């Protein structure tokens, strides 16, 4: 009986770690997106490669379990967001 409880505990711990890893990556991704938006609003050059690197890591986690997939970000997506929100 204790083996079942150990297996359930291990599974629960693994899921928790999975989610925590995802949340850390999500925060990093959001920070990078905000940085790109700031640069775009201020007519400065920006890139999306780092955003998409983090997004790819998140999607790898998503393919293994219980967290959602995220879309890759294009420069055009950032520019369209800035145009809609800030009229620039």
MIVOKOL-938116 format. One record per atom (N, C-alpha, C): residue in three letters; chain; atom name; y, z, x. Coordinates in Angstrom, 2 decimals. Each point is the difference from the previous one (the first is absolute). Layout:
N
+-----+-------+------+---------+---------+---------+
: res : chain : atom :      py :      pz :      px :
+-----+-------+------+---------+---------+---------+
: ALA :     A :   CA :       Y :       Z :       X :
...
+-----+-------+------+---------+---------+---------+
This chain:
88
+-----+-------+------+---------+---------+---------+
: res : chain : atom :      py :      pz :      px :
+-----+-------+------+---------+---------+---------+
: UNK :     A :    N :   -1.20 :    0.00 :    0.82 :
: UNK :     A :   CA :    1.20 :    0.00 :   -0.82 :
: UNK :     A :    C :    1.26 :    0.00 :    0.86 :
: UNK :     A :    N :    0.00 :    0.73 :    1.12 :
: UNK :     A :   CA :    1.20 :    0.06 :    0.83 :
: UNK :     A :    C :    0.30 :   -1.35 :    0.65 :
: UNK :     A :    N :   -1.00 :   -0.82 :    0.24 :
: UNK :     A :   CA :    0.23 :   -1.33 :    0.55 :
: UNK :     A :    C :    0.84 :   -0.86 :   -0.94 :
: UNK :     A :    N :   -0.24 :    0.15 :   -1.29 :
: UNK :     A :   CA :    0.78 :   -0.74 :   -1.00 :
: UNK :     A :    C :    1.45 :    0.46 :    0.05 :
: UNK :     A :    N :    0.20 :    1.31 :    0.06 :
: UNK :     A :   CA :    1.36 :    0.55 :    0.07 :
: UNK :     A :    C :    0.70 :   -0.43 :    1.28 :
: UNK :     A :    N :   -0.72 :   -0.02 :    1.10 :
: UNK :     A :   CA :    0.57 :   -0.44 :    1.26 :
: UNK :     A :    C :    0.39 :   -1.48 :   -0.06 :
: UNK :     A :    N :   -0.86 :   -0.79 :   -0.61 :
: UNK :     A :   CA :    0.28 :   -1.43 :   -0.12 :
: UNK :     A :    C :    1.23 :   -0.24 :   -0.88 :
: UNK :     A :    N :    0.09 :    0.75 :   -1.10 :
: UNK :     A :   CA :    1.16 :   -0.13 :   -0.88 :
: UNK :     A :    C :    1.27 :    0.44 :    0.71 :
: UNK :     A :    N :   -0.08 :    1.11 :    0.73 :
: UNK :     A :   CA :    1.16 :    0.48 :    0.76 :
: UNK :     A :    C :    0.43 :   -1.01 :    1.06 :
: UNK :     A :    N :   -0.97 :   -0.57 :    0.69 :
: UNK :     A :   CA :    0.31 :   -1.00 :    1.02 :
: UNK :     A :    C :    0.64 :   -1.23 :   -0.62 :
: UNK :     A :    N :   -0.53 :   -0.44 :   -1.12 :
: UNK :     A :   CA :    0.56 :   -1.16 :   -0.70 :
: UNK :     A :    C :    1.44 :    0.28 :   -0.44 :
: UNK :     A :    N :    0.22 :    1.19 :   -0.55 :
: UNK :     A :   CA :    1.33 :    0.40 :   -0.44 :
: UNK :     A :    C :    0.97 :    0.06 :    1.17 :
: UNK :     A :    N :   -0.43 :    0.56 :    1.11 :
: UNK :     A :   CA :    0.84 :    0.07 :    1.20 :
: UNK :     A :    C :    0.32 :   -1.39 :    0.53 :
: UNK :     A :    N :   -0.98 :   -0.89 :   -0.01 :
: UNK :     A :   CA :    0.23 :   -1.37 :    0.45 :
: UNK :     A :    C :    1.03 :   -0.70 :   -0.88 :
: UNK :     A :    N :   -0.12 :    0.18 :   -1.31 :
: UNK :     A :   CA :    0.97 :   -0.62 :   -0.91 :
: UNK :     A :    C :    1.40 :    0.56 :    0.24 :
: UNK :     A :    N :    0.09 :    1.31 :    0.21 :
: UNK :     A :   CA :    1.29 :    0.63 :    0.26 :
: UNK :     A :    C :    0.63 :   -0.59 :    1.27 :
: UNK :     A :    N :   -0.77 :   -0.13 :    1.06 :
: UNK :     A :   CA :    0.49 :   -0.57 :    1.25 :
: UNK :     A :    C :    0.46 :   -1.44 :   -0.20 :
: UNK :     A :    N :   -0.76 :   -0.75 :   -0.78 :
: UNK :     A :   CA :    0.30 :   -1.39 :   -0.32 :
: UNK :     A :    C :    1.37 :   -0.09 :   -0.67 :
: UNK :     A :    N :    0.20 :    0.84 :   -1.00 :
: UNK :     A :   CA :    1.26 :    0.01 :   -0.75 :
: UNK :     A :    C :    1.15 :    0.45 :    0.89 :
: UNK :     A :    N :   -0.21 :    1.02 :    0.82 :
: UNK :     A :   CA :    1.05 :    0.48 :    0.89 :
: UNK :     A :    C :    0.42 :   -1.08 :    1.00 :
: UNK :     A :    N :   -0.97 :   -0.72 :    0.53 :
: UNK :     A :   CA :    0.31 :   -1.11 :    0.92 :
: UNK :     A :    C :    0.83 :   -1.06 :   -0.71 :
: UNK :     A :    N :   -0.39 :   -0.31 :   -1.22 :
: UNK :     A :   CA :    0.72 :   -1.00 :   -0.78 :
: UNK :     A :    C :    1.44 :    0.45 :   -0.26 :
: UNK :     A :    N :    0.18 :    1.25 :   -0.37 :
: UNK :     A :   CA :    1.34 :    0.52 :   -0.31 :
: UNK :     A :    C :    0.91 :   -0.03 :    1.23 :
: UNK :     A :    N :   -0.55 :    0.29 :    1.17 :
: UNK :     A :   CA :    0.79 :   -0.07 :    1.23 :
: UNK :     A :    C :    0.42 :   -1.44 :    0.27 :
: UNK :     A :    N :   -0.92 :   -0.93 :   -0.18 :
: UNK :     A :   CA :    0.33 :   -1.41 :    0.20 :
: UNK :     A :    C :    1.01 :   -0.47 :   -1.04 :
: UNK :     A :    N :   -0.15 :    0.46 :   -1.23 :
: UNK :     A :   CA :    0.94 :   -0.37 :   -1.07 :
: UNK :     A :    C :    1.42 :    0.45 :    0.35 :
: UNK :     A :    N :    0.14 :    1.22 :    0.50 :
: UNK :     A :   CA :    1.32 :    0.50 :    0.38 :
: UNK :     A :    C :    0.59 :   -0.83 :    1.15 :
: UNK :     A :    N :   -0.84 :   -0.35 :    0.96 :
: UNK :     A :   CA :    0.46 :   -0.82 :    1.13 :
: UNK :     A :    C :    0.43 :   -1.38 :   -0.50 :
: UNK :     A :    N :   -0.79 :   -0.58 :   -0.90 :
: UNK :     A :   CA :    0.31 :   -1.32 :   -0.55 :
: UNK :     A :    C :    1.33 :    0.03 :   -0.75 :
: UNK :     A :    N :    0.18 :    1.01 :   -0.83 :
: UNK :     A :   CA :    1.24 :    0.12 :   -0.77 :
: UNK :     A :    C :    1.21 :    0.14 :    0.93 :
: UNK :     A :    N :   -0.16 :    0.76 :    1.07 :
: UNK :     A :   CA :    1.09 :    0.18 :    0.96 :
: UNK :     A :    C :    0.35 :   -1.34 :    0.66 :
: UNK :     A :    N :   -1.02 :   -0.76 :    0.36 :
: UNK :     A :   CA :    0.24 :   -1.31 :    0.63 :
: UNK :     A :    C :    0.65 :   -0.97 :   -0.98 :
: UNK :     A :    N :   -0.40 :    0.06 :   -1.26 :
: UNK :     A :   CA :    0.62 :   -0.86 :   -1.02 :
: UNK :     A :    C :    1.46 :    0.38 :   -0.18 :
: UNK :     A :    N :    0.29 :    1.30 :   -0.06 :
: UNK :     A :   CA :    1.39 :    0.46 :   -0.14 :
: UNK :     A :    C :    0.85 :   -0.47 :    1.18 :
: UNK :     A :    N :   -0.58 :    0.05 :    1.19 :
: UNK :     A :   CA :    0.71 :   -0.47 :    1.19 :
: UNK :     A :    C :    0.31 :   -1.49 :   -0.11 :
: UNK :     A :    N :   -0.97 :   -0.79 :   -0.45 :
: UNK :     A :   CA :    0.22 :   -1.44 :   -0.17 :
: UNK :     A :    C :    1.07 :   -0.27 :   -1.05 :
: UNK :     A :    N :   -0.01 :    0.75 :   -1.08 :
: UNK :     A :   CA :    1.01 :   -0.15 :   -1.04 :
: UNK :     A :    C :    1.38 :    0.33 :    0.56 :
: UNK :     A :    N :    0.11 :    1.11 :    0.73 :
: UNK :     A :   CA :    1.27 :    0.40 :    0.60 :
: UNK :     A :    C :    0.54 :   -1.10 :    0.90 :
: UNK :     A :    N :   -0.86 :   -0.54 :    0.85 :
: UNK :     A :   CA :    0.42 :   -1.07 :    0.91 :
: UNK :     A :    C :    0.44 :   -1.24 :   -0.78 :
: UNK :     A :    N :   -0.76 :   -0.35 :   -1.02 :
: UNK :     A :   CA :    0.33 :   -1.18 :   -0.81 :
: UNK :     A :    C :    1.33 :    0.19 :   -0.72 :
: UNK :     A :    N :    0.21 :    1.17 :   -0.59 :
: UNK :     A :   CA :    1.26 :    0.29 :   -0.70 :
: UNK :     A :    C :    1.18 :   -0.15 :    0.96 :
: UNK :     A :    N :   -0.21 :    0.38 :    1.23 :
: UNK :     A :   CA :    1.07 :   -0.06 :    1.00 :
: UNK :     A :    C :    0.00 :   -1.30 :    0.80 :
: UNK :     A :    N :   -0.67 :   -1.01 :   -0.53 :
: UNK :     A :   CA :   -0.04 :   -1.34 :    0.60 :
: UNK :     A :    C :   -0.48 :    0.01 :    1.45 :
: UNK :     A :    N :   -0.94 :    0.89 :    0.30 :
: UNK :     A :   CA :   -0.59 :    0.09 :    1.33 :
: UNK :     A :    C :   -1.39 :   -0.63 :   -0.06 :
: UNK :     A :    N :   -0.49 :   -0.51 :    1.13 :
: UNK :     A :   CA :   -1.35 :   -0.57 :    0.01 :
: UNK :     A :    C :   -1.05 :    1.10 :   -0.20 :
: UNK :     A :    N :   -1.07 :   -0.35 :   -0.69 :
: UNK :     A :   CA :   -1.10 :    0.94 :   -0.23 :
: UNK :     A :    C :   -1.31 :   -0.76 :   -0.01 :
: UNK :     A :    N :   -1.06 :    0.73 :    0.23 :
: UNK :     A :   CA :   -1.35 :   -0.57 :    0.01 :
: UNK :     A :    C :   -0.88 :    0.81 :   -0.96 :
: UNK :     A :    N :   -1.12 :   -0.57 :   -0.39 :
: UNK :     A :   CA :   -0.93 :    0.69 :   -0.90 :
: UNK :     A :    C :   -1.38 :    0.21 :    0.63 :
: UNK :     A :    N :   -0.13 :   -0.34 :    1.29 :
: UNK :     A :   CA :   -1.32 :    0.10 :    0.64 :
: UNK :     A :    C :   -0.53 :    1.43 :    0.01 :
: UNK :     A :    N :    0.85 :    0.98 :    0.36 :
: UNK :     A :   CA :   -0.46 :    1.39 :    0.02 :
: UNK :     A :    C :   -0.40 :    0.46 :   -1.40 :
: UNK :     A :    N :    0.78 :   -0.39 :   -1.00 :
: UNK :     A :   CA :   -0.32 :    0.35 :   -1.38 :
: UNK :     A :    C :   -1.40 :   -0.52 :   -0.33 :
: UNK :     A :    N :   -0.26 :   -1.24 :    0.34 :
: UNK :     A :   CA :   -1.27 :   -0.61 :   -0.35 :
: UNK :     A :    C :   -1.17 :    0.52 :    0.84 :
: UNK :     A :    N :    0.30 :    0.46 :    1.19 :
: UNK :     A :   CA :   -1.05 :    0.64 :    0.80 :
: UNK :     A :    C :   -0.45 :    1.28 :   -0.70 :
: UNK :     A :    N :    0.95 :    0.80 :   -0.44 :
: UNK :     A :   CA :   -0.33 :    1.24 :   -0.72 :
: UNK :     A :    C :   -0.69 :   -0.35 :   -1.33 :
: UNK :     A :    N :    0.50 :   -1.02 :   -0.68 :
: UNK :     A :   CA :   -0.60 :   -0.43 :   -1.27 :
: UNK :     A :    C :   -1.45 :   -0.40 :    0.21 :
: UNK :     A :    N :   -0.28 :   -0.69 :    1.08 :
: UNK :     A :   CA :   -1.38 :   -0.41 :    0.29 :
: UNK :     A :    C :   -0.90 :    1.21 :    0.22 :
: UNK :     A :    N :    0.52 :    1.02 :    0.69 :
: UNK :     A :   CA :   -0.76 :    1.24 :    0.19 :
: UNK :     A :    C :   -0.27 :    0.66 :   -1.36 :
: UNK :     A :    N :    1.00 :    0.00 :   -0.86 :
: UNK :     A :   CA :   -0.16 :    0.58 :   -1.33 :
: UNK :     A :    C :   -1.05 :   -0.76 :   -0.80 :
: UNK :     A :    N :    0.05 :   -1.32 :    0.08 :
: UNK :     A :   CA :   -0.95 :   -0.82 :   -0.75 :
: UNK :     A :    C :   -1.42 :    0.14 :    0.54 :
: UNK :     A :    N :   -0.12 :    0.28 :    1.28 :
: UNK :     A :   CA :   -1.33 :    0.28 :    0.56 :
: UNK :     A :    C :   -0.55 :    1.27 :   -0.63 :
: UNK :     A :    N :    0.83 :    1.03 :   -0.08 :
: UNK :     A :   CA :   -0.42 :    1.24 :   -0.68 :
: UNK :     A :    C :   -0.34 :   -0.28 :   -1.46 :
: UNK :     A :    N :    0.81 :   -0.83 :   -0.65 :
: UNK :     A :   CA :   -0.24 :   -0.31 :   -1.41 :
: UNK :     A :    C :   -1.33 :   -0.70 :   -0.20 :
: UNK :     A :    N :   -0.37 :   -0.84 :    0.95 :
: UNK :     A :   CA :   -1.27 :   -0.72 :   -0.14 :
: UNK :     A :    C :   -1.20 :    0.93 :    0.17 :
: UNK :     A :    N :    0.23 :    1.16 :    0.59 :
: UNK :     A :   CA :   -1.08 :    0.96 :    0.24 :
: UNK :     A :    C :   -0.08 :    1.09 :   -1.06 :
: UNK :     A :    N :    0.94 :    0.04 :   -0.93 :
: UNK :     A :   CA :   -0.07 :    1.13 :   -0.91 :
: UNK :     A :    C :    0.98 :    0.01 :   -1.15 :
: UNK :     A :    N :    0.59 :    1.16 :   -0.18 :
: UNK :     A :   CA :    0.64 :    0.35 :   -1.26 :
: UNK :     A :    C :    1.51 :   -0.19 :   -0.06 :
: UNK :     A :    N :    0.59 :   -0.63 :    0.99 :
: UNK :     A :   CA :    1.45 :   -0.19 :    0.02 :
: UNK :     A :    C :    0.33 :   -1.46 :   -0.32 :
: UNK :     A :    N :    1.23 :   -0.24 :   -0.51 :
: UNK :     A :   CA :    0.35 :   -1.36 :   -0.43 :
: UNK :     A :    C :    0.39 :   -0.93 :    1.15 :
: UNK :     A :    N :   -0.13 :   -1.29 :   -0.26 :
: UNK :     A :   CA :    0.44 :   -1.03 :    0.93 :
: UNK :     A :    C :    1.52 :   -0.10 :   -0.08 :
: UNK :     A :    N :    0.62 :   -0.49 :    1.06 :
: UNK :     A :   CA :    1.45 :   -0.25 :    0.04 :
: UNK :     A :    C :    0.22 :   -1.45 :    0.41 :
: UNK :     A :    N :    1.06 :   -0.59 :   -0.53 :
: UNK :     A :   CA :    0.34 :   -1.38 :    0.34 :
: UNK :     A :    C :    0.65 :   -0.07 :    1.36 :
: UNK :     A :    N :   -0.28 :   -1.10 :    0.70 :
: UNK :     A :   CA :    0.73 :   -0.28 :    1.23 :
: UNK :     A :    C :    1.43 :   -0.34 :   -0.38 :
: UNK :     A :    N :    0.94 :    0.30 :    0.88 :
: UNK :     A :   CA :    1.42 :   -0.20 :   -0.26 :
: UNK :     A :    C :    0.50 :   -1.21 :    0.78 :
: UNK :     A :    N :    0.79 :   -0.83 :   -0.66 :
: UNK :     A :   CA :    0.63 :   -1.13 :    0.69 :
: UNK :     A :    C :    1.49 :    0.28 :    0.15 :
: UNK :     A :    N :    0.63 :   -0.73 :    0.91 :
: UNK :     A :   CA :    1.46 :    0.13 :    0.16 :
: UNK :     A :    C :    0.69 :   -0.39 :   -1.30 :
: UNK :     A :    N :   -0.56 :   -1.00 :   -0.68 :
: UNK :     A :   CA :    0.59 :   -0.45 :   -1.24 :
: UNK :     A :    C :   -0.04 :    1.10 :   -1.07 :
: UNK :     A :    N :   -1.07 :    0.79 :   -0.02 :
: UNK :     A :   CA :   -0.09 :    1.10 :   -0.95 :
: UNK :     A :    C :    1.11 :    1.01 :    0.24 :
: UNK :     A :    N :    0.26 :    0.32 :    1.26 :
: UNK :     A :   CA :    1.07 :    0.95 :    0.34 :
: UNK :     A :    C :    1.34 :   -0.59 :   -0.41 :
: UNK :     A :    N :    0.22 :   -1.26 :    0.32 :
: UNK :     A :   CA :    1.27 :   -0.65 :   -0.32 :
: UNK :     A :    C :    0.22 :   -0.07 :   -1.51 :
: UNK :     A :    N :   -1.04 :   -0.33 :   -0.77 :
: UNK :     A :   CA :    0.12 :   -0.05 :   -1.45 :
: UNK :     A :    C :    0.31 :    1.38 :   -0.57 :
: UNK :     A :    N :   -0.63 :    1.05 :    0.54 :
: UNK :     A :   CA :    0.26 :    1.36 :   -0.46 :
: UNK :     A :    C :    1.47 :    0.36 :    0.24 :
: UNK :     A :    N :    0.47 :   -0.30 :    1.20 :
: UNK :     A :   CA :    1.39 :    0.32 :    0.35 :
: UNK :     A :    C :    0.97 :   -0.77 :   -0.89 :
: UNK :     A :    N :   -0.31 :   -1.26 :   -0.27 :
: UNK :     A :   CA :    0.86 :   -0.80 :   -0.88 :
: UNK :     A :    C :    0.05 :    0.58 :   -1.41 :
: UNK :     A :    N :   -1.15 :    0.41 :   -0.53 :
: UNK :     A :   CA :   -0.06 :    0.57 :   -1.35 :
: UNK :     A :    C :    0.72 :    1.35 :   -0.06 :
: UNK :     A :    N :   -0.29 :    0.86 :    0.96 :
: UNK :     A :   CA :    0.52 :    1.37 :   -0.06 :
: UNK :     A :    C :    1.44 :    0.11 :    0.46 :
: UNK :     A :    N :    0.37 :   -0.74 :    1.03 :
: UNK :     A :   CA :    1.32 :    0.16 :    0.60 :
: UNK :     A :    C :    0.90 :   -1.23 :   -0.19 :
: UNK :     A :    N :   -0.54 :   -1.05 :   -0.57 :
: UNK :     A :   CA :    0.79 :   -1.20 :   -0.20 :
: UNK :     A :    C :    0.41 :   -0.69 :    1.28 :
: UNK :     A :    N :   -0.80 :    0.19 :    1.05 :
: UNK :     A :   CA :    0.33 :   -0.61 :    1.30 :
: UNK :     A :    C :   -0.99 :   -1.10 :    0.34 :
+-----+-------+------+---------+---------+---------+
